[in-house]
Amino acid sequence: MTIGQTGTGVAGLVLFGLASLSAPGLAGAHGAPDVEGVPEGIVKARITDHPDIQGLSAMILDAPRPGIMFRYKGENPLTVLGMDGEAFLRFTGTEVAVNIHSPSWEALPGRSEMPESGSSDGQESEQTTWMTLSRSGSFGWMDPRLNALQDAHSGDSTQTWSITIGTADGGTDRIGGRLTFTPLQ
């Protein structure tokens, strides 16, 4: 085979490829596959109100379902209150613990299974039992308060969210923000 023959072969392949792409119907014949269960949009969360608590930082975890991560390096413990106002998570400068009797803990997706609490009468326990989740002072979770627009179907859907934080002196503060639904098109 000579150089002239090789050049002619390559030119022929290039011309065939261009002709195939320009032929009507051939380029568009392979559309996107049909997929079920695709969400109609995404919910974006952002923090707009941050409490003035020394050593506390927070960030939104962007995912199909937004979450939040707290990092605390303060001296006095903080308690994140759950959906029903119960003690949910306790942050110290060196660890994060969960109240294993908290309904908010029980409702979290993907949470660790806990041993039975010993209450066999079917009544909800009002006690607080702490179990260590992290020895770093940081923890992230998929809080339902950041998922309030999950079933929204309007491009202009916005809503506020807030999480109450109990301080060591018995006071409370809040971290909050906005949720925005953005349709996928």
N, C-alpha and C positions, 0 to 999 in steps of 0.2 A: 504494500500500500504506500502511495506517495503522499507527500504533503498536500498536494492539490486535491487528492481524493478525500483526505481527512477533513479539510476545510469545507468541501462540498457537503459531506455527511453532517457536520455540525450545523452548517447553515440550513440544511434541510430540516433538522430537528427543531431548530429555533423557529423557523417559519411554520412548521406543523403546530408547535405549541401556541404561537400567536394566533393562528387561524382557529384553533380549538377554543381559545378564550374569547375570541370575538364572535363566534357563531352564536346567533340568538338562541336562548334557551339552554345552551350547554353550560354557560358560566353560572346561571341561576338555578340549575336543576337540583343542586344539592343545598337545600335550605337548612335552617337550624333544626335539629331533631326536636320532636315533641317531648316535653319534660313535664311530669306531674309534680305538684307540691311546691312549685316555685312561688315565693312570696310576692304579693302585689307591690311591696315596697319595703323600705328599711326604716327603722327608728334610730335616730341619732340623738344622743343625750349629751348635754354639756352642763358644766357647773357654772352657775352665775352668782351664787351666794355661798361664801366660804366662812365658817365661823372663825372668830379670833381666838383660837386655842393654840397656845404655844406648843410646837413640836408635831402638830397634826398636818399632814398633807394628804390630798386625795386626788385621784385621777379616774377618768372614765375609761373603761375597758371596751373598746370598739369591737363589736362582734355582731352576728346576726341578731342576737339578743344582748342589749347593752348591760354591762356590769359596772361595778365600782371597786376601787382598791383604796384602802386606807393604809397609811404608814404613820406610825406614832412613835415619837422619840421623847415624849414628855416624862415628867416625874410622877404625876398623879394619874391613877387609872381613869380611863374613859369607858363608858358603856354605851354601845349603840343599841337603841331601842328598836324592837321589832314592829311588825305591822299592827299588832294589838297593844303596843305600848309596853310590852314586857321586856325584861333584860334579855338581849339576844347575843351580842358579842362584847367581850371585855378586852380592851387594849391597854397594855402597859408598855413601857419603853423596851421591854425585852420579850414579850410574848403576846399572843392573841388566844383567847379562850372562847368557847361557845357554851351557852346554857343549853344543855341537851334536852331540857324540857320546853324549850321555846317553840311555839307553833311556827314561827318564821324559819327556824332551823329545819323543822320537819318538812316544810314546804319547798325547801331549796332543791333544784334539780341537781342530781349527781352528788349529793352529800354522802358522807361516810355513814354506814349503818352503825348505830349505837347499840350497846347491850340493853336489854330490857331494864326499865327503871325500877321494877319491883312493884309497881302499882298494878294490882290485878282486879280492882273493882270497877274498872272502866271509867273512873272519874279522872279528869285532867289534873295533873299534879301542879300545885302552885309553888313548889320548891324550886330553888335555883341550884343546879349542879353544873359546875364548870369543868370543861374538858379542854386541854390544850390543843390548839390547831396549828400554831406556828410559834417558833421560838425566835422569830425575827422582828416582831412588832409590826409586821405587814400582813395584810390578808385581803384578797379580792373575792367577790361573790356576785352572783346574778340576782340582785335584789328585785323583787317584783314591782317595787315602786318605780323602777326605771323601765318597766315593760308595759306601762299603762296604755300605750298606743298600738299594741301588737295587732289588734284587729281593725285599725283605722284604714279607711279607703279613700281619703281625701288628701290632695296635695297640700292643703293649707292647714292640716291638723297639727296643732301644738298644744302642749299641756305642761304644767309645772309639776315638779316632784320635790320631795324633801325627806330627809332622814334626820330623826331626832337623836341627839347625843347627850347622854347624862354625864355630868362632871362630878369629880370627887367631893365637891362642896354641896352637892344635892341640887345644883342648878341644871338647866338644860340649855342647849343651843341647837342650831339646825344647820345642816348643809343642804343646799337645794340647787335647782336649775330648771332647764327647759328640755322638753322632748319634742322632736320634730319628725313627722312622718314624711318621707320622700318616696313617691311612687317610682317603681322601676318601669321603664318604657323601652 
